[in-house]
Amino acid sequence: MTSRGQERLRDLRDRLLRLHAALLERERRAWEAAHGPITSGKFLQLLIGDEGFAWLRPLSGIITGIEAALDADQPPADVETFFRQAQRLLRSGGAGAFETKYHAALQESPDIVMAHAEVVKTLPRPGP
């Protein structure tokens, strides 16, 4: 991977992390509103094991893949794969669990809209 490729991947990772953090904050507030305050440890357990948070795992997976690529001795030559994955996930318009909950989050949170816009700036333009 070229240094330009690494730089682009770091930028995508950083933007995805900010989006992920905004989504996590929203989900934590919703959980606490319904169930009462929880510790960070309990919230982490919920994120990992509770099916109510499973919709976030595709985004977490992309971030994890980027981290692994940046840390690898032989990172992938095709960094565009990660950009296409993010493009498909965030702009697919599908009706899966992620898309449904993500669309609702975009409608409810200006912070998530702003973080989304920052990620979209790095993604390829949709084809015709």
Number of C-alpha atoms within 10 A of each C-alpha: 14 10 8 9 16 16 13 16 22 15 14 22 22 15 21 22 17 18 22 19 14 21 21 16 13 16 18 18 15 12 16 12 10 9 9 9 13 13 8 10 9 11 18 12 11 16 19 13 11 11 10 11 14 15 17 21 13 14 19 14 11 18 22 13 14 22 14 13 19 20 10 10 8 9 15 15 11 10 18 15 12 19 22 13 15 23 18 14 18 19 15 12 11 12 10 12 12 19 18 13 15 18 16 11 18 16 11 12 13 12 16 22 17 15 20 20 13 17 23 19 11 16 19 12 9 9 4 3
